[in-house]
Amino acid sequence: MRRLAFGVLSVVLVLLSMPVFAAEETAGTWFGSSGAHGEKKFGAGFIIGSPTGFSFKYVRDQRVAYDAAIGWQYSLFRIHADYLFQHPRLFEIKPSAPIDSYYGLGGRILNRGGGHKDSGDNGFLLGFRPVAGLRYRMPDPSLEFFGELAMVFNFIPTTEADFELGIGGRLFF
């Protein structure tokens, strides 16, 4: 079962890295036509909640992004990756402070550690996660603050569901 978990993790990481090496350039930026972020498409930062750890985001264009997090959830190691659809300017606090929304679908691997030999459980949970959230972005410095809610549907080794809530921030470069 360790081979399966390693294989799934490898596939997720390869799929996340594909857009980074894509040659396709899109018109405009993820910040709109203002070009506030310019070519700053990769962000790294933190997330607190479920999980608590490191957060990464690659913005393909104004409407599509990929994010991932590696961290801990109740002292258990976990990783997730999502394909996101972004919607600029859901509402504005003031004209220079828009709040954007996003939603998407991704996957999660959670290592519960050890597992149970009698049940054939190796300690890994694998599931998919629909996610939705809000973000606030600052043009200078290139910061993004976000909050998101996801429902995880685990299907390996057992079928179960749980919620995840996280807040965090990323610096784009």
C-alpha positions as CSV (number, residue, x, y, z in Angstrom):
1,M,0.0,0.0,0.0
2,R,3.0,2.3,0.5
3,R,3.7,2.0,-3.2
4,L,0.1,3.1,-4.0
5,A,0.4,6.1,-1.8
6,F,3.8,7.0,-3.2
7,G,2.4,6.6,-6.8
8,V,-0.6,8.8,-6.1
9,L,1.6,11.4,-4.5
10,S,4.0,11.3,-7.5
11,V,1.1,11.8,-10.0
12,V,-0.3,14.7,-8.0
13,L,3.1,16.4,-7.9
14,V,3.7,15.9,-11.6
15,L,0.2,17.2,-12.5
16,L,0.8,20.3,-10.4
17,S,4.2,21.0,-12.0
18,M,2.9,20.7,-15.6
19,P,1.6,24.3,-15.8
20,V,4.9,25.7,-14.6
21,F,6.6,24.3,-17.6
22,A,3.9,25.1,-20.1
23,A,4.9,27.6,-22.9
24,E,1.4,29.0,-23.2
25,E,1.1,32.7,-22.3
26,T,-2.2,34.2,-21.7
27,A,-3.4,37.8,-22.3
28,G,-3.6,39.9,-19.2
29,T,-2.7,38.8,-15.7
30,W,-4.5,37.1,-12.9
31,F,-4.9,40.6,-11.4
32,G,-6.9,41.8,-14.5
33,S,-5.7,44.2,-17.1
34,S,-4.1,46.4,-14.5
35,G,-1.1,44.2,-14.4
36,A,-0.7,44.7,-10.7
37,H,1.1,41.3,-10.3
38,G,2.6,41.4,-13.7
39,E,4.5,38.1,-14.2
40,K,4.4,37.2,-10.5
41,K,2.5,33.9,-10.9
42,F,3.9,31.8,-8.1
43,G,3.0,32.3,-4.5
44,A,4.3,30.6,-1.3
45,G,3.2,31.2,2.2
46,F,1.3,29.6,5.1
47,I,-2.1,28.1,6.0
48,I,-3.5,27.8,9.5
49,G,-6.4,25.4,10.4
50,S,-6.9,22.2,8.6
51,P,-4.1,21.8,7.6
52,T,-1.5,24.0,9.3
53,G,1.6,24.2,7.2
54,F,2.9,25.6,3.9
55,S,0.7,26.8,1.1
56,F,1.6,27.2,-2.6
57,K,-0.2,28.6,-5.6
58,Y,0.5,28.9,-9.3
59,V,-1.8,31.3,-11.3
60,R,-2.2,30.2,-14.9
61,D,-4.3,33.2,-15.9
62,Q,-7.0,35.5,-14.5
63,R,-9.6,32.7,-14.2
64,V,-7.6,29.5,-13.4
65,A,-5.0,28.6,-10.7
66,Y,-3.5,25.6,-9.0
67,D,-2.9,25.4,-5.3
68,A,-1.4,22.9,-2.8
69,A,-0.6,22.7,0.8
70,I,1.7,20.5,2.8
71,G,1.2,20.4,6.5
72,W,-0.2,18.8,9.6
73,Q,-3.8,18.1,10.7
74,Y,-4.1,17.1,14.4
75,S,-0.4,15.9,14.3
76,L,-1.0,13.9,11.1
77,F,0.9,14.6,7.9
78,R,-1.2,15.6,4.9
79,I,-1.0,17.1,1.4
80,H,-3.6,18.4,-0.9
81,A,-3.7,19.9,-4.4
82,D,-6.6,21.8,-6.1
83,Y,-7.6,23.1,-9.6
84,L,-9.3,26.4,-9.0
85,F,-11.6,28.7,-10.9
86,Q,-11.2,32.3,-9.8
87,H,-13.9,35.1,-9.9
88,P,-12.5,38.6,-9.5
89,R,-14.3,41.3,-7.6
90,L,-17.1,39.4,-5.9
91,F,-17.5,42.5,-3.8
92,E,-15.4,45.5,-2.8
93,I,-14.6,47.0,0.6
94,K,-13.5,50.1,-1.3
95,P,-12.5,50.4,-5.0
96,S,-8.8,49.6,-4.3
97,A,-9.7,46.5,-2.1
98,P,-11.7,43.9,-4.0
99,I,-12.6,40.6,-2.5
100,D,-12.4,37.7,-5.0
101,S,-14.0,34.3,-4.8
102,Y,-12.8,30.9,-6.0
103,Y,-13.9,27.3,-6.1
104,G,-12.5,24.1,-7.4
105,L,-11.8,20.4,-7.0
106,G,-8.7,18.6,-5.8
107,G,-7.4,15.7,-3.9
108,R,-6.0,15.0,-0.4
109,I,-3.6,12.4,1.1
110,L,-3.6,12.0,4.9
111,N,-1.1,9.8,6.7
112,R,-2.7,8.6,9.9
113,G,0.5,6.8,10.8
114,G,0.8,3.0,11.4
115,G,-2.6,1.9,10.4
116,H,-4.2,-1.4,11.6
117,K,-2.6,-4.7,10.4
118,D,-5.8,-6.7,11.1
119,S,-8.0,-4.5,8.9
120,G,-5.4,-4.1,6.1
121,D,-5.3,-0.3,6.8
122,N,-1.8,1.1,6.1
123,G,-2.6,4.5,7.7
124,F,-3.2,6.5,4.5
125,L,-6.5,8.2,3.6
126,L,-7.0,9.2,-0.1
127,G,-9.9,11.4,-1.1
128,F,-11.2,14.2,-3.3
129,R,-12.1,17.7,-2.0
130,P,-14.4,20.3,-3.5
131,V,-13.2,23.6,-2.2
132,A,-14.5,27.2,-2.1
133,G,-13.0,30.4,-0.6
134,L,-12.5,34.1,-0.6
135,R,-9.2,36.0,-1.1
136,Y,-8.0,39.6,-0.7
137,R,-5.0,40.6,-2.7
138,M,-2.6,43.5,-2.2
139,P,-0.6,44.9,-5.2
140,D,2.5,46.1,-3.3
141,P,3.9,44.0,-1.9
142,S,2.3,41.1,-3.9
143,L,0.4,39.5,-1.1
144,E,-2.7,37.4,-1.0
145,F,-4.8,36.5,2.1
146,F,-7.4,33.8,1.8
147,G,-9.9,31.7,3.7
148,E,-11.3,28.5,2.4
149,L,-13.7,25.7,3.2
150,A,-13.5,22.2,1.8
151,M,-15.4,18.9,2.2
152,V,-13.2,15.9,1.8
153,F,-14.7,12.6,0.6
154,N,-12.3,9.8,1.5
155,F,-12.6,6.7,-0.6
156,I,-9.4,4.7,0.2
157,P,-9.2,2.6,2.4
158,T,-12.7,3.4,3.7
159,T,-15.5,5.8,2.7
160,E,-16.0,8.7,5.0
161,A,-16.2,12.5,4.8
162,D,-14.9,15.5,6.8
163,F,-14.6,19.2,6.6
164,E,-11.5,21.4,6.4
165,L,-11.3,25.1,7.1
166,G,-8.1,27.1,6.6
167,I,-6.9,30.7,6.5
168,G,-3.5,31.9,5.2
169,G,-1.4,34.2,3.2
170,R,1.0,34.0,0.3
171,L,3.8,36.2,-1.1
172,F,4.0,36.2,-4.9
173,F,7.2,36.3,-6.9
